[in-house]
Amino acid sequence: MNSINIYCDESNHLESDGISTMVLGAVYGPVEKIKIANKRLREIKVKHKISPDTEVKWVKVSPNKVAFYLDVIDYFYDNDDLHFRAIIINKKTLDHKNFNQTHDDFYYKMYFELLSKILDPQNKYCVYLDIKDTQGSKKVRKLREVLSNKMYDFDESIVQRIQLVRSHEIEVLQLADLLIGAMQFLNREDVKSEAKKQVIERIKTRSGYDLSKSTLVREEKTNLFYWKGQNNV
């Protein structure tokens, strides 16, 4: 039985934030390999004369830092122990009323969809969520309830911990922010940034995908699911 850490983040998950693309995503890998990855990512910062305490974030991708962010992407694809899964949702297609659900209900359904393709009953997992607002504790309780019920994991033998953490303290969670941000940016037409386009092109090249559609469910490195609406609820 392997011990796996999963680091989750999200982009534009609120129902009415004026942005149509919502992304939930996770970077995950074996616990001991995560420790090595955090150290290596700090070393890449130092290599580019960036403080090891500086947080890697998609919103920080800029022309003078693009070489650094390309190095981070290359590190992810050179590391066979790290994996990424994301769900991309067009909020314009949502019809909560028709399905007798709230946006919060849908949010947790999508979180289960995100994690259920990662979780293997033969392993044990710790799930870490970035602290974003005062609703964090409620989110942890609800996600624990959803996962336990849907996976019959009532004794918490599969998902052993769900915990809030601060992204500036964990490099692999910062990597999740970067990859999720790229997927969100890719599916927007109102934002222009040549530096960010370079990062996306590197992800396309290294992943072997154009990133515009779902991958096979068994894809392990860059696993994408474009949620298409009613038939998927």
Secondary structure, 3 states (H helix, E strand, C coil): CCEEEEEEEEECCCCCCCCCEEEEEEEEEEHHHHHHHHHHHHHHHHHCCCCCCCCCCHHHCCHHHHHHHHHHHHHHHHCCCCEEEEEEEEHHHCCCCCCCCCHHHHHHHHHHHHHHCCCCCCCEEEEEEECCCCCHHHHHHHHHHHHHHHHCCCCCCCEEEEEEECHHHCHHHHHHHHHHHHHHHHCCCCCCCHHHHHHHHHHHHHHCCCCCCCCCCCCCCEEEEEECCHHHC
